[in-house]
């Protein structure tokens, strides 16, 4: 299985030679080193690879100790995979592991919208604006029967909205910029700008073996390129 971490940078458009336009999301996927490997035979009890993504935040010594000298890795995420024979701690996963046309699964966290009512959170139409409703137009109304004297679990009520883990499947990779470490994925992906994303897809993972120096933290945010003609589309 192929996997990598990245940041959502925004959306743009790619134009084909025939004039067809494709909406894409730009994902900045910096090289991610493998921090740890978990195996079925160890105390972990399952096969997985833990990779890290560099960030701007300066980590404490306790946090830096978890990266084993591989750089200032602000984000650590685990991906379960059975293919551990060709993987080693220190190997780097880059955008060159993917190819245009592949179908990927993108996982992120939706935008947080705070505490919301039932109209916005669940799509309730509210009450009529006549016959004495006054300021009760957007209220939920009755939430339970009288006999149990309690509210049943699962009733749609006001509450915290957003900030949930969301996955979108079958998104096509339209273009890959290896120099700037950018992935152009067709369609929209969950989360806000600069939000953390986890990209996975089936296939054999090709890695750069054993980096010699820690990864440098990128200080300049990559800019979203202007719409251009895409020859591979």
C-alpha positions in Angstrom: 0.0 0.0 0.0 1.2 3.5 -0.8 0.8 6.3 1.8 2.0 9.8 2.5 1.2 12.8 4.6 0.5 16.3 3.3 -1.1 19.7 3.8 -4.1 21.1 1.9 -3.1 24.3 0.1 -6.3 25.1 -1.8 -8.0 24.5 -5.1 -7.2 25.6 -8.7 -8.0 24.4 -12.3 -6.0 22.5 -14.9 -6.8 22.9 -18.6 -6.3 20.2 -21.2 -5.3 20.9 -24.8 -8.9 20.5 -26.0 -10.1 23.1 -23.5 -11.5 20.7 -20.9 -11.1 22.1 -17.3 -10.5 19.9 -14.3 -11.0 21.2 -10.7 -8.1 20.0 -8.5 -6.9 20.3 -4.9 -3.3 21.1 -4.4 -1.6 19.0 -1.7 1.9 19.9 -0.4 3.4 16.5 0.5 6.9 16.9 1.8 9.2 13.9 2.1 8.0 11.7 5.0 10.6 9.5 6.7 9.6 6.2 8.3 10.1 6.6 12.1 9.1 3.2 13.3 7.9 -0.2 12.0 5.5 -2.4 13.9 5.3 -6.1 13.3 2.9 -8.9 14.1 5.5 -10.8 16.0 6.4 -7.9 18.3 4.5 -6.6 21.3 2.4 -4.4 19.0 0.6 -7.4 17.5 0.1 -5.9 14.0 2.0 -4.7 11.0 2.2 -1.0 10.5 4.5 1.9 9.5 4.8 5.1 11.5 5.8 8.1 9.3 6.4 11.7 10.1 5.8 15.1 8.3 8.0 18.1 8.9 6.4 21.2 10.4 7.2 24.7 11.5 6.5 24.2 15.2 9.6 23.8 17.3 9.3 20.5 19.2 10.4 19.9 22.7 13.2 17.4 23.6 10.6 14.9 24.6 8.9 15.1 21.3 12.1 15.1 19.3 13.1 11.9 21.0 10.2 10.1 19.4 11.6 10.9 15.9 15.0 9.2 16.6 17.0 12.0 15.0 15.1 12.2 11.7 14.3 15.9 12.0 11.7 18.2 13.3 8.7 15.9 12.5 5.6 17.7 13.9 3.1 15.2 12.7 3.3 11.4 13.2 0.7 9.1 11.7 0.5 5.3 11.5 -0.5 3.3 8.4 -1.3 -0.4 8.6 0.4 -2.4 5.8 1.5 -6.0 5.4 4.4 -5.1 3.1 7.3 -4.5 5.6 10.0 -6.5 3.9 11.3 -3.5 1.7 10.8 -0.9 4.5 13.3 0.3 7.0 13.5 3.1 9.5 14.9 6.2 7.8 13.5 5.5 4.4 11.7 8.5 2.9 8.3 8.4 1.2 7.9 11.1 -1.4 5.4 12.2 -4.1 7.4 10.1 -6.6 5.9 7.0 -5.1 2.6 7.9 -6.8 1.8 8.2 -10.5 -0.8 10.3 -12.3 -4.1 8.5 -12.9 -4.0 6.5 -9.6 -7.1 6.4 -7.4 -6.3 7.6 -3.9 -8.2 7.8 -0.6 -7.8 11.2 1.2 -8.5 11.4 4.9 -8.7 14.7 6.8 -10.6 16.6 9.4 -13.6 18.7 8.4 -13.9 22.3 9.3 -15.1 22.9 12.9 -18.3 25.0 13.1 -18.8 25.1 16.8 -22.1 24.5 18.6 -25.0 24.6 16.1 -28.7 24.1 16.2 -30.8 21.4 14.5 -31.6 23.5 11.4 -27.9 23.9 10.4 -26.6 20.6 11.9 -29.3 18.2 10.7 -31.3 20.2 8.1 -34.5 20.7 10.0 -36.9 23.1 8.3 -38.1 24.6 11.6 -41.6 25.7 12.6 -44.1 27.9 10.9 -43.6 31.6 11.4 -47.3 32.1 12.3 -49.7 31.0 15.0 -47.7 32.0 18.0 -44.3 30.5 17.3 -42.6 33.9 17.9 -38.9 33.1 18.7 -39.3 29.3 18.5 -39.0 29.1 14.7 -35.6 27.3 14.7 -36.1 25.1 17.7 -36.2 21.3 17.5 -39.5 20.8 19.3 -40.3 17.7 21.2 -37.4 15.4 21.8 -38.9 12.4 23.5 -42.0 10.7 24.9 -43.4 11.2 28.4 -43.4 7.6 29.6 -39.7 6.8 29.9 -39.1 10.4 31.1 -35.7 10.4 29.3 -34.3 11.1 25.8 -33.5 8.1 23.7 -29.9 7.8 22.4 -29.4 8.9 18.8 -32.0 11.7 18.8 -30.9 14.5 16.5 -30.3 17.5 18.7 -28.1 20.6 18.8 -24.5 20.1 19.5 -20.9 20.3 18.3 -20.7 20.3 14.5 -17.6 19.6 12.3 -14.0 18.8 13.3 -14.7 15.1 12.4 -12.5 12.6 10.6 -13.7 12.4 7.0 -12.5 10.2 4.1 -13.1 10.7 0.4 -12.3 7.7 -1.9 -11.6 7.3 -5.6 -10.0 10.7 -6.1 -7.7 10.7 -9.2 -4.2 12.1 -9.2 -4.1 14.5 -12.2 -0.6 15.8 -11.9 2.5 15.5 -9.8 5.2 18.2 -9.3 8.2 16.4 -7.9 10.3 19.5 -7.7 7.8 21.3 -5.4 6.4 18.2 -3.8 2.9 18.9 -4.9 0.0 16.5 -5.7 -2.9 17.7 -7.8 -6.0 15.6 -6.9 -9.2 15.9 -8.8 -12.1 17.3 -6.8 -12.4 18.5 -3.2 -10.8 17.0 -0.1 -11.9 17.5 3.5 -10.5 20.1 5.9 -9.5 23.7 5.9 -6.4 25.3 4.3 -3.1 24.0 5.7 -5.0 21.1 7.3 -3.3 17.7 7.6 -4.2 15.1 5.1 -3.5 11.3 4.9 -3.2 10.0 1.3 -3.3 6.2 0.6 -3.8 4.0 -2.4 -3.1 0.3 -3.3 0.2 -0.5 -4.9 3.8 -1.2 -4.2 5.5 1.6 -2.2 8.8 2.8 -3.8 11.1 4.6 -1.3 14.3 6.5 -1.1 16.6 4.5 1.1 18.1 5.7 4.4 18.5 9.4 4.4 21.9 10.6 5.8 20.8 14.0 7.2 17.7 15.1 9.1 15.0 16.7 7.0 14.9 20.5 6.9 11.7 22.2 7.8 10.2 24.2 5.0 9.9 27.8 6.0 8.1 29.1 2.9 4.6 28.0 2.0 4.2 26.7 -1.5 2.1 29.0 -3.6 -0.9 27.6 -5.6 0.1 27.7 -9.3 -2.1 29.6 -11.7 -4.3 27.5 -14.0 -2.3 26.0 -16.8 -2.5 23.4 -19.6 -2.2 19.8 -18.4 -0.7 17.6 -21.1 -1.3 14.4 -19.2 -5.1 15.0 -18.7 
